């Protein structure tokens, strides 16, 4: 089974941006980010909750105005990845249970974040 989740208008912040927020004590920004992710992911998890110990593959796609380096891209997705675990779309975010891939595209007019989640278990 495979599910695609699209968050139109949502650009996941870079790892450096998140570090700046933490350095400046602006943790409320991270809370806002989690508030943005949670309702959409919670709705999806009702129909596609991970079973105990289930391995899943997740593709993180970032359509942004300009590309950033890979380290910043992956660090920026950390909070979204954690939220996937919290709402139950993945069992655990360790490499034993999760295979994650990260992609980014330049798209000035249609910024968004897109996830593709699929089970790695035999059906």
The first five atom37 places (N, CA, C, CB, O) and aatype in JSON, in Angstrom:
{
  "aatype": [20, 20, 20, 20, 20, 20, 20, 20, 20, 20, 20, 20, 20, 20, 20, 20, 20, 20, 20, 20, 20, 20, 20, 20, 20, 20, 20, 20, 20, 20, 20, 20, 20, 20, 20, 20, 20, 20, 20, 20, 20, 20, 20, 20, 20, 20, 20, 20, 20, 20, 20, 20, 20, 20, 20, 20, 20, 20, 20, 20, 20, 20, 20, 20, 20, 20, 20, 20, 20, 20, 20, 20, 20, 20, 20, 20, 20, 20, 20, 20, 20, 20, 20, 20, 20, 20, 20, 20, 20, 20, 20, 20, 20, 20, 20, 20, 20, 20, 20, 20, 20, 20, 20, 20, 20, 20, 20, 20, 20, 20, 20, 20, 20, 20, 20, 20, 20, 20, 20, 20, 20, 20, 20],
  "atom_mask": [
    [1, 1, 1, 1, 1],
    [1, 1, 1, 1, 1],
    [1, 1, 1, 1, 1],
    [1, 1, 1, 1, 1],
    [1, 1, 1, 1, 1],
    [1, 1, 1, 1, 1],
    [1, 1, 1, 1, 1],
    [1, 1, 1, 1, 1],
    [1, 1, 1, 1, 1],
    [1, 1, 1, 1, 1],
    [1, 1, 1, 1, 1],
    [1, 1, 1, 1, 1],
    [1, 1, 1, 1, 1],
    [1, 1, 1, 1, 1],
    [1, 1, 1, 1, 1],
    [1, 1, 1, 1, 1],
    [1, 1, 1, 1, 1],
    [1, 1, 1, 1, 1],
    [1, 1, 1, 1, 1],
    [1, 1, 1, 1, 1],
    [1, 1, 1, 1, 1],
    [1, 1, 1, 1, 1],
    [1, 1, 1, 1, 1],
    [1, 1, 1, 1, 1],
    [1, 1, 1, 1, 1],
    [1, 1, 1, 1, 1],
    [1, 1, 1, 1, 1],
    [1, 1, 1, 1, 1],
    [1, 1, 1, 1, 1],
    [1, 1, 1, 1, 1],
    [1, 1, 1, 1, 1],
    [1, 1, 1, 1, 1],
    [1, 1, 1, 1, 1],
    [1, 1, 1, 1, 1],
    [1, 1, 1, 1, 1],
    [1, 1, 1, 1, 1],
    [1, 1, 1, 1, 1],
    [1, 1, 1, 1, 1],
    [1, 1, 1, 1, 1],
    [1, 1, 1, 1, 1],
    [1, 1, 1, 1, 1],
    [1, 1, 1, 1, 1],
    [1, 1, 1, 1, 1],
    [1, 1, 1, 1, 1],
    [1, 1, 1, 1, 1],
    [1, 1, 1, 1, 1],
    [1, 1, 1, 1, 1],
    [1, 1, 1, 1, 1],
    [1, 1, 1, 1, 1],
    [1, 1, 1, 1, 1],
    [1, 1, 1, 1, 1],
    [1, 1, 1, 1, 1],
    [1, 1, 1, 1, 1],
    [1, 1, 1, 1, 1],
    [1, 1, 1, 1, 1],
    [1, 1, 1, 1, 1],
    [1, 1, 1, 1, 1],
    [1, 1, 1, 1, 1],
    [1, 1, 1, 1, 1],
    [1, 1, 1, 1, 1],
    [1, 1, 1, 1, 1],
    [1, 1, 1, 1, 1],
    [1, 1, 1, 1, 1],
    [1, 1, 1, 1, 1],
    [1, 1, 1, 1, 1],
    [1, 1, 1, 1, 1],
    [1, 1, 1, 1, 1],
    [1, 1, 1, 1, 1],
    [1, 1, 1, 1, 1],
    [1, 1, 1, 1, 1],
    [1, 1, 1, 1, 1],
    [1, 1, 1, 1, 1],
    [1, 1, 1, 1, 1],
    [1, 1, 1, 1, 1],
    [1, 1, 1, 1, 1],
    [1, 1, 1, 1, 1],
    [1, 1, 1, 1, 1],
    [1, 1, 1, 1, 1],
    [1, 1, 1, 1, 1],
    [1, 1, 1, 1, 1],
    [1, 1, 1, 1, 1],
    [1, 1, 1, 1, 1],
    [1, 1, 1, 1, 1],
    [1, 1, 1, 1, 1],
    [1, 1, 1, 1, 1],
    [1, 1, 1, 1, 1],
    [1, 1, 1, 1, 1],
    [1, 1, 1, 1, 1],
    [1, 1, 1, 1, 1],
    [1, 1, 1, 1, 1],
    [1, 1, 1, 1, 1],
    [1, 1, 1, 1, 1],
    [1, 1, 1, 1, 1],
    [1, 1, 1, 1, 1],
    [1, 1, 1, 1, 1],
    [1, 1, 1, 1, 1],
    [1, 1, 1, 1, 1],
    [1, 1, 1, 1, 1],
    [1, 1, 1, 1, 1],
    [1, 1, 1, 1, 1],
    [1, 1, 1, 1, 1],
    [1, 1, 1, 1, 1],
    [1, 1, 1, 1, 1],
    [1, 1, 1, 1, 1],
    [1, 1, 1, 1, 1],
    [1, 1, 1, 1, 1],
    [1, 1, 1, 1, 1],
    [1, 1, 1, 1, 1],
    [1, 1, 1, 1, 1],
    [1, 1, 1, 1, 1],
    [1, 1, 1, 1, 1],
    [1, 1, 1, 1, 1],
    [1, 1, 1, 1, 1],
    [1, 1, 1, 1, 1],
    [1, 1, 1, 1, 1],
    [1, 1, 1, 1, 1],
    [1, 1, 1, 1, 1],
    [1, 1, 1, 1, 1],
    [1, 1, 1, 1, 1],
    [1, 1, 1, 1, 1],
    [1, 1, 1, 1, 1],
    [1, 1, 1, 1, 1],
    [1, 1, 1, 1, 1]
  ],
  "atom_positions": [
    [[0.84, -1.19, 0.0], [0.0, 0.0, 0.0], [0.89, 1.25, 0.0], [-0.96, 0.0, 1.23], [1.96, 1.28, 0.61]],
    [[0.42, 2.26, -0.69], [1.2, 3.48, -0.86], [0.27, 4.68, -0.65], [1.87, 3.53, -2.27], [-0.89, 4.67, -1.08]],
    [[0.8, 5.7, 0.0], [0.02, 6.92, 0.22], [0.88, 8.13, -0.16], [-0.46, 7.02, 1.7], [2.08, 8.16, 0.12]],
    [[0.25, 9.11, -0.79], [0.93, 10.37, -1.1], [0.24, 11.49, -0.34], [0.92, 10.65, -2.64], [-0.99, 11.6, -0.34]],
    [[1.04, 12.32, 0.3], [0.52, 13.46, 1.07], [1.16, 14.72, 0.5], [0.82, 13.3, 2.62], [2.38, 14.81, 0.39]],
    [[0.33, 15.68, 0.15], [0.85, 16.94, -0.39], [0.45, 18.09, 0.54], [0.32, 17.2, -1.84], [-0.71, 18.2, 0.96]],
    [[1.41, 18.93, 0.85], [1.19, 20.1, 1.68], [1.46, 21.34, 0.83], [2.11, 20.08, 2.97], [2.57, 21.86, 0.83]],
    [[0.44, 21.82, 0.08], [0.66, 22.96, -0.81], [0.99, 24.23, -0.03], [-0.56, 23.19, -1.68], [0.39, 24.5, 1.01]],
    [[1.93, 24.99, -0.55], [2.32, 26.25, 0.09], [3.24, 26.08, 1.28], [1.1, 26.99, 0.51], [3.66, 27.07, 1.88]],
    [[3.54, 24.85, 1.65], [4.39, 24.59, 2.82], [5.8, 24.26, 2.35], [3.81, 23.43, 3.69], [6.02, 23.26, 1.67]],
    [[6.75, 25.1, 2.71], [8.16, 24.84, 2.42], [8.82, 24.47, 3.73], [8.87, 26.08, 1.75], [8.84, 25.26, 4.67]],
    [[9.34, 23.27, 3.8], [10.02, 22.83, 5.02], [11.26, 23.69, 5.21], [10.4, 21.31, 4.94], [12.05, 23.85, 4.28]],
    [[11.44, 24.26, 6.41], [12.61, 25.12, 6.64], [13.91, 24.33, 6.55], [12.51, 25.81, 8.01], [13.93, 23.12, 6.76]],
    [[14.99, 25.03, 6.26], [16.3, 24.37, 6.21], [16.77, 24.08, 7.63], [17.34, 25.25, 5.45], [16.28, 24.66, 8.6]],
    [[17.73, 23.18, 7.73], [18.32, 22.88, 9.03], [18.94, 24.11, 9.66], [19.37, 21.79, 8.9], [18.83, 24.3, 10.87]],
    [[19.59, 24.96, 8.85], [20.18, 26.2, 9.38], [19.11, 27.14, 9.92], [21.0, 26.9, 8.3], [19.32, 27.8, 10.94]],
    [[17.98, 27.22, 9.24], [16.89, 28.08, 9.72], [16.39, 27.6, 11.08], [15.73, 28.11, 8.69], [16.15, 28.41, 11.98]],
    [[16.22, 26.31, 11.22], [15.77, 25.75, 12.5], [16.79, 26.03, 13.59], [15.52, 24.23, 12.37], [16.42, 26.39, 14.71]],
    [[18.07, 25.88, 13.29], [19.13, 26.16, 14.28], [19.1, 27.63, 14.7], [20.51, 25.8, 13.71], [19.31, 27.94, 15.87]],
    [[18.84, 28.54, 13.74], [18.75, 29.97, 14.09], [17.58, 30.22, 15.03], [18.59, 30.83, 12.81], [17.7, 30.98, 15.98]],
    [[16.45, 29.57, 14.75], [15.28, 29.72, 15.63], [15.61, 29.26, 17.05], [14.07, 28.94, 15.08], [15.25, 29.91, 18.02]],
    [[16.29, 28.13, 17.15], [16.64, 27.6, 18.47], [17.63, 28.52, 19.18], [17.23, 26.18, 18.34], [17.5, 28.78, 20.37]],
    [[18.62, 29.03, 18.44], [19.61, 29.92, 19.01], [18.98, 31.21, 19.52], [20.68, 30.25, 17.97], [19.37, 31.73, 20.57]],
    [[18.0, 31.72, 18.79], [17.33, 32.97, 19.18], [16.21, 32.73, 20.2], [16.77, 33.66, 17.95], [15.54, 33.68, 20.61]],
    [[16.0, 31.48, 20.6], [14.94, 31.18, 21.56], [13.54, 31.24, 20.95], [15.02, 32.14, 22.71], [12.56, 31.4, 21.67]],
    [[13.45, 31.11, 19.64], [12.16, 31.19, 18.97], [11.55, 29.8, 18.78], [12.31, 31.89, 17.61], [11.19, 29.41, 17.67]],
    [[11.44, 29.07, 19.88], [10.9, 27.71, 19.8], [9.42, 27.7, 19.41], [11.08, 27.0, 21.14], [8.9, 26.67, 18.97]],
    [[8.75, 28.83, 19.56], [7.36, 28.92, 19.14], [7.22, 28.66, 17.65], [6.78, 30.28, 19.49], [6.19, 28.18, 17.19]],
    [[8.26, 28.99, 16.88], [8.22, 28.73, 15.44], [8.14, 27.23, 15.15], [9.46, 29.35, 14.74], [7.44, 26.8, 14.24]],
    [[8.88, 26.44, 15.94], [8.83, 24.99, 15.77], [7.46, 24.44, 16.16], [9.94, 24.3, 16.6], [6.96, 23.51, 15.54]],
    [[6.88, 25.01, 17.19], [5.53, 24.6, 17.6], [4.54, 24.89, 16.49], [5.11, 25.32, 18.9], [3.66, 24.07, 16.22]],
    [[4.66, 26.03, 15.85], [3.78, 26.39, 14.73], [3.95, 25.39, 13.58], [4.07, 27.83, 14.23], [2.98, 25.0, 12.93]],
    [[5.2, 25.0, 13.34], [5.48, 24.03, 12.29], [4.79, 22.7, 12.59], [7.0, 23.83, 12.13], [4.19, 22.09, 11.7]],
    [[4.89, 22.26, 13.83], [4.24, 21.01, 14.22], [2.72, 21.12, 14.13], [4.64, 20.62, 15.64], [2.05, 20.17, 13.72]],
    [[2.17, 22.28, 14.5], [0.72, 22.5, 14.39], [0.27, 22.44, 12.94], [0.34, 23.86, 15.01], [-0.84, 22.01, 12.65]],
    [[1.12, 22.87, 12.04], [0.81, 22.83, 10.61], [0.79, 21.39, 10.1], [1.82, 23.66, 9.82], [-0.1, 21.01, 9.33]],
    [[1.76, 20.59, 10.52], [1.87, 19.2, 10.05], [0.82, 18.27, 10.66], [3.24, 18.68, 10.35], [0.25, 17.44, 9.96]],
    [[0.58, 18.41, 11.96], [-0.19, 17.41, 12.71], [-1.58, 17.1, 12.14], [-0.34, 17.87, 14.1], [-1.87, 15.92, 11.94]],
    [[-2.46, 18.08, 11.85], [-3.81, 17.72, 11.41], [-3.83, 16.93, 10.1], [-4.64, 18.98, 11.24], [-4.61, 15.99, 9.95]],
    [[-3.0, 17.32, 9.15], [-2.98, 16.64, 7.86], [-2.47, 15.22, 8.03], [-2.09, 17.42, 6.85], [-3.05, 14.28, 7.48]],
    [[-1.41, 15.05, 8.79], [-0.84, 13.72, 8.98], [-1.75, 12.84, 9.83], [0.53, 13.83, 9.63], [-1.82, 11.63, 9.59]],
    [[-2.44, 13.43, 10.81], [-3.34, 12.65, 11.66], [-4.49, 12.06, 10.84], [-3.9, 13.52, 12.79], [-4.88, 10.91, 11.05]],
    [[-5.03, 12.85, 9.92], [-6.12, 12.36, 9.06], [-5.64, 11.17, 8.24], [-6.63, 13.49, 8.13], [-6.35, 10.17, 8.12]],
    [[-4.45, 11.27, 7.68], [-3.91, 10.19, 6.86], [-3.61, 8.94, 7.69], [-2.64, 10.65, 6.16], [-3.78, 7.82, 7.21]],
    [[-3.19, 9.13, 8.93], [-2.81, 7.98, 9.76], [-4.01, 7.13, 10.15], [-2.09, 8.46, 11.0], [-3.83, 5.96, 10.51]],
    [[-5.22, 7.68, 10.09], [-6.42, 6.9, 10.42], [-6.52, 5.69, 9.49], [-7.7, 7.77, 10.33], [-6.89, 4.6, 9.92]],
    [[-6.2, 5.89, 8.22], [-6.35, 4.84, 7.22], [-5.06, 4.08, 6.93], [-6.87, 5.42, 5.95], [-5.09, 3.04, 6.28]],
    [[-3.95, 4.58, 7.4], [-2.67, 4.0, 7.0], [-1.7, 3.91, 8.17], [-2.06, 4.83, 5.87], [-0.5, 4.15, 8.02]],
    [[-2.22, 3.57, 9.33], [-1.39, 3.48, 10.54], [-0.4, 2.31, 10.4], [-2.28, 3.3, 11.81], [-0.75, 1.24, 9.92]],
    [[0.82, 2.55, 10.82], [1.85, 1.51, 10.77], [1.57, 0.43, 11.81], [3.25, 2.12, 10.98], [1.2, 0.73, 12.95]],
    [[1.75, -0.8, 11.4], [1.63, -1.92, 12.34], [2.89, -2.0, 13.19], [1.39, -3.27, 11.57], [3.93, -1.46, 12.81]],
    [[2.8, -2.66, 14.32], [3.97, -2.79, 15.19], [5.12, -3.45, 14.45], [3.61, -3.61, 16.46], [4.98, -4.55, 13.9]],
    [[6.26, -2.78, 14.43], [7.46, -3.31, 13.79], [7.48, -3.24, 12.27], [7.63, -4.71, 14.2], [8.4, -3.76, 11.65]],
    [[6.49, -2.6, 11.67], [6.42, -2.53, 10.21], [7.49, -1.61, 9.64], [5.04, -2.06, 9.77], [7.71, -0.51, 10.14]],
    [[8.14, -2.07, 8.59], [9.14, -1.25, 7.9], [8.45, -0.46, 6.8], [10.29, -2.13, 7.3], [7.6, -0.97, 6.08]],
    [[8.84, 0.82, 6.69], [8.26, 1.68, 5.66], [9.34, 2.48, 4.96], [7.22, 2.61, 6.26], [10.39, 2.78, 5.52]],
    [[9.04, 2.83, 3.72], [9.9, 3.71, 2.93], [9.17, 5.05, 2.81], [10.21, 3.09, 1.49], [7.98, 5.09, 2.52]],
    [[9.89, 6.14, 3.05], [9.3, 7.47, 2.94], [10.19, 8.32, 2.02], [9.15, 8.14, 4.35], [11.4, 8.41, 2.2]],
    [[9.55, 8.92, 1.04], [10.23, 9.88, 0.17], [9.77, 11.27, 0.58], [9.94, 9.6, -1.35], [8.57, 11.56, 0.61]],
    [[10.72, 12.13, 0.9], [10.45, 13.52, 1.26], [10.79, 14.39, 0.05], [11.27, 13.95, 2.54], [11.94, 14.43, -0.37]],
    [[9.8, 15.07, -0.51], [10.0, 15.92, -1.68], [9.76, 17.37, -1.29], [9.06, 15.5, -2.86], [8.71, 17.71, -0.74]],
    [[10.73, 18.22, -1.58], [10.62, 19.64, -1.29], [10.66, 20.43, -2.6], [11.75, 20.11, -0.32], [11.66, 20.42, -3.31]],
    [[9.56, 21.11, -2.9], [9.49, 21.99, -4.07], [9.65, 23.41, -3.51], [8.12, 21.82, -4.9], [8.75, 23.92, -2.86]],
    [[10.79, 24.03, -3.77], [11.12, 25.32, -3.16], [11.6, 26.32, -4.2], [12.17, 25.14, -2.07], [11.9, 25.96, -5.34]],
    [[11.68, 27.57, -3.77], [12.11, 28.64, -4.7], [13.54, 28.46, -5.16], [11.95, 30.0, -4.04], [13.88, 28.75, -6.31]],
    [[14.39, 27.99, -4.26], [15.78, 27.72, -4.64], [16.28, 26.52, -3.84], [16.69, 28.97, -4.4], [15.82, 26.27, -2.72]],
    [[17.2, 25.8, -4.41], [17.72, 24.6, -3.75], [18.66, 24.98, -2.61], [18.45, 23.7, -4.77], [19.29, 26.04, -2.61]],
    [[18.74, 24.07, -1.64], [19.65, 24.21, -0.51], [20.55, 22.97, -0.48], [18.87, 24.39, 0.86], [20.26, 21.99, -1.17]],
    [[21.63, 22.99, 0.32], [22.5, 21.82, 0.34], [21.8, 20.65, 1.05], [23.84, 22.16, 1.05], [20.87, 20.85, 1.83]],
    [[22.26, 19.46, 0.75], [21.59, 18.25, 1.22], [21.5, 18.15, 2.74], [22.31, 17.04, 0.7], [20.47, 17.72, 3.27]],
    [[22.55, 18.56, 3.45], [22.53, 18.49, 4.92], [21.4, 19.35, 5.48], [23.87, 18.96, 5.5], [20.68, 18.92, 6.38]],
    [[21.24, 20.54, 4.95], [20.17, 21.43, 5.4], [18.8, 20.88, 5.06], [20.34, 22.81, 4.77], [17.86, 21.02, 5.84]],
    [[18.68, 20.25, 3.92], [17.41, 19.66, 3.51], [17.0, 18.55, 4.48], [17.5, 19.11, 2.07], [15.87, 18.53, 4.96]],
    [[17.92, 17.65, 4.76], [17.62, 16.52, 5.64], [17.35, 16.99, 7.06], [18.78, 15.5, 5.63], [16.4, 16.53, 7.7]],
    [[18.17, 17.92, 7.57], [17.94, 18.47, 8.92], [16.58, 19.16, 9.01], [19.05, 19.46, 9.3], [15.9, 19.07, 10.03]],
    [[16.19, 19.84, 7.95], [14.91, 20.54, 7.93], [13.72, 19.6, 8.0], [14.8, 21.4, 6.7], [12.67, 19.96, 8.53]],
    [[13.87, 18.4, 7.47], [12.78, 17.42, 7.5], [12.69, 16.67, 8.83], [12.95, 16.44, 6.37], [11.77, 15.86, 9.01]],
    [[13.61, 16.91, 9.76], [13.62, 16.17, 11.02], [12.28, 16.27, 11.76], [14.73, 16.69, 11.91], [11.78, 15.27, 12.26]],
    [[11.72, 17.47, 11.85], [10.48, 17.64, 12.6], [9.3, 16.98, 11.91], [10.2, 19.12, 12.81], [8.39, 16.47, 12.57]],
    [[9.29, 16.98, 10.6], [8.24, 16.29, 9.86], [8.39, 14.78, 10.04], [8.28, 16.67, 8.35], [7.4, 14.07, 10.2]],
    [[9.6, 14.31, 10.01], [9.87, 12.89, 10.21], [9.44, 12.45, 11.61], [11.37, 12.59, 10.0], [8.84, 11.39, 11.78]],
    [[9.73, 13.27, 12.62], [9.29, 12.97, 13.98], [7.77, 12.96, 14.07], [9.86, 14.0, 14.97], [7.19, 12.13, 14.77]],
    [[7.12, 13.88, 13.36], [5.66, 13.95, 13.39], [5.04, 12.7, 12.74], [5.18, 15.22, 12.68], [3.97, 12.25, 13.16]],
    [[5.68, 12.16, 11.73], [5.2, 10.91, 11.13], [5.15, 9.79, 12.17], [6.09, 10.49, 9.95], [4.23, 8.98, 12.17]],
    [[6.14, 9.76, 13.04], [6.18, 8.76, 14.11], [5.09, 9.04, 15.15], [7.56, 8.74, 14.78], [4.41, 8.12, 15.6]],
    [[4.94, 10.3, 15.53], [3.96, 10.67, 16.55], [2.54, 10.29, 16.14], [4.03, 12.17, 16.83], [1.78, 9.77, 16.96]],
    [[2.18, 10.54, 14.88], [0.81, 10.24, 14.43], [0.65, 8.79, 13.97], [0.43, 11.17, 13.29], [-0.47, 8.36, 13.68]],
    [[1.74, 8.04, 13.91], [1.63, 6.61, 13.6], [1.77, 6.24, 12.14], [0.36, 6.13, 14.09], [1.48, 5.1, 11.78]],
    [[2.2, 7.16, 11.29], [2.39, 6.8, 9.88], [3.65, 5.96, 9.67], [2.48, 8.06, 9.03], [3.75, 5.24, 8.67]],
    [[4.6, 6.04, 10.6], [5.75, 5.13, 10.61], [5.85, 4.57, 12.02], [7.08, 5.86, 10.17], [5.48, 5.23, 12.99]],
    [[6.37, 3.35, 12.14], [6.47, 2.72, 13.46], [7.57, 3.39, 14.28], [6.76, 1.21, 13.31], [7.35, 3.73, 15.45]],
    [[8.73, 3.57, 13.68], [9.87, 4.17, 14.37], [10.74, 4.82, 13.3], [10.69, 3.09, 15.21], [10.71, 4.41, 12.14]],
    [[11.5, 5.84, 13.67], [12.3, 6.5, 12.63], [13.76, 6.05, 12.62], [12.25, 7.99, 12.84], [14.63, 6.76, 12.1]],
    [[14.03, 4.89, 13.17], [15.38, 4.34, 13.1], [15.55, 3.61, 11.77], [15.66, 3.38, 14.31], [14.55, 3.2, 11.16]],
    [[16.78, 3.43, 11.3], [17.0, 2.75, 10.02], [16.46, 1.32, 9.97], [18.48, 2.73, 9.72], [16.21, 0.79, 8.89]],
    [[16.27, 0.71, 11.12], [15.7, -0.64, 11.16], [14.27, -0.67, 10.62], [15.73, -1.18, 12.61], [13.85, -1.65, 10.02]],
    [[13.52, 0.42, 10.84], [12.11, 0.46, 10.45], [11.81, 1.49, 9.35], [11.27, 0.77, 11.65], [10.69, 1.51, 8.83]],
    [[12.77, 2.31, 9.0], [12.5, 3.39, 8.04], [13.62, 3.53, 7.02], [12.3, 4.71, 8.78], [14.8, 3.61, 7.37]],
    [[13.24, 3.55, 5.77], [14.16, 3.88, 4.68], [13.7, 5.23, 4.14], [14.19, 2.76, 3.55], [12.61, 5.33, 3.56]],
    [[14.5, 6.26, 4.33], [14.12, 7.62, 3.94], [14.96, 8.11, 2.77], [14.26, 8.59, 5.14], [16.17, 7.88, 2.71]],
    [[14.29, 8.78, 1.84], [14.96, 9.41, 0.72], [14.5, 10.86, 0.62], [14.69, 8.64, -0.61], [13.34, 11.17, 0.92]],
    [[15.41, 11.74, 0.21], [15.12, 13.16, 0.19], [15.37, 13.72, -1.21], [15.97, 13.91, 1.24], [16.39, 13.43, -1.83]],
    [[14.42, 14.52, -1.69], [14.51, 15.12, -3.02], [14.12, 16.59, -2.92], [13.61, 14.36, -4.04], [13.31, 16.97, -2.08]],
    [[14.72, 17.39, -3.78], [14.31, 18.8, -3.85], [14.28, 19.26, -5.3], [15.27, 19.69, -3.03], [15.04, 18.79, -6.14]],
    [[13.36, 20.18, -5.55], [13.13, 20.7, -6.89], [13.0, 22.21, -6.81], [11.85, 20.06, -7.52], [12.52, 22.75, -5.82]],
    [[13.42, 22.88, -7.85], [13.24, 24.32, -7.94], [11.9, 24.59, -8.61], [14.41, 24.99, -8.72], [11.65, 24.16, -9.73]],
    [[11.04, 25.3, -7.9], [9.71, 25.63, -8.43], [9.27, 26.94, -7.77], [8.67, 24.47, -8.17], [8.72, 26.91, -6.67]],
    [[9.49, 28.04, -8.41], [9.22, 29.36, -7.82], [7.74, 29.64, -7.64], [9.82, 30.43, -8.68], [7.36, 30.39, -6.74]],
    [[6.89, 29.05, -8.47], [5.46, 29.38, -8.43], [4.61, 28.39, -7.66], [4.94, 29.48, -9.82], [3.47, 28.71, -7.3]],
    [[5.13, 27.21, -7.39], [4.32, 26.16, -6.77], [5.09, 25.47, -5.65], [3.87, 25.13, -7.82], [5.4, 24.28, -5.74]],
    [[5.4, 26.23, -4.58], [6.15, 25.63, -3.47], [5.24, 24.69, -2.7], [6.72, 26.74, -2.53], [4.05, 24.96, -2.49]],
    [[5.81, 23.57, -2.29], [5.04, 22.58, -1.53], [5.98, 21.54, -0.96], [3.96, 21.92, -2.42], [7.15, 21.45, -1.33]],
    [[5.44, 20.76, -0.05], [6.13, 19.6, 0.48], [5.27, 18.39, 0.15], [6.39, 19.74, 2.04], [4.05, 18.41, 0.35]],
    [[5.9, 17.35, -0.33], [5.16, 16.15, -0.71], [5.84, 14.94, -0.1], [5.06, 16.01, -2.26], [7.07, 14.84, -0.1]],
    [[5.04, 14.02, 0.42], [5.55, 12.79, 1.01], [4.94, 11.6, 0.28], [5.22, 12.72, 2.52], [3.77, 11.62, -0.1]],
    [[5.74, 10.58, 0.09], [5.24, 9.31, -0.44], [5.66, 8.24, 0.57], [5.81, 9.0, -1.89], [6.85, 8.05, 0.84]],
    [[4.67, 7.57, 1.13], [4.91, 6.57, 2.18], [4.41, 5.22, 1.68], [4.21, 6.97, 3.52], [3.28, 5.1, 1.22]],
    [[5.27, 4.21, 1.79], [4.82, 2.87, 1.39], [5.43, 1.83, 2.31], [5.18, 2.57, -0.09], [6.53, 1.99, 2.85]],
    [[4.69, 0.75, 2.47], [5.14, -0.36, 3.29], [6.21, -1.14, 2.56], [3.95, -1.27, 3.66], [6.16, -1.28, 1.34]],
    [[7.18, -1.64, 3.3], [8.22, -2.49, 2.72], [7.96, -3.95, 3.05], [9.62, -2.06, 3.24], [8.78, -4.82, 2.73]],
    [[6.83, -4.24, 3.67], [6.46, -5.6, 4.05], [5.81, -6.29, 2.85], [5.51, -5.61, 5.27], [5.2, -5.63, 2.01]],
    [[5.94, -7.59, 2.79], [5.28, -8.38, 1.75], [3.78, -8.36, 1.99], [5.81, -9.84, 1.72], [3.33, -8.48, 3.13]],
    [[3.02, -8.22, 0.92], [1.56, -8.22, 1.08], [0.98, -9.51, 0.59], [0.93, -7.06, 0.33], [-0.24, -9.7, 0.64]]
  ]
}
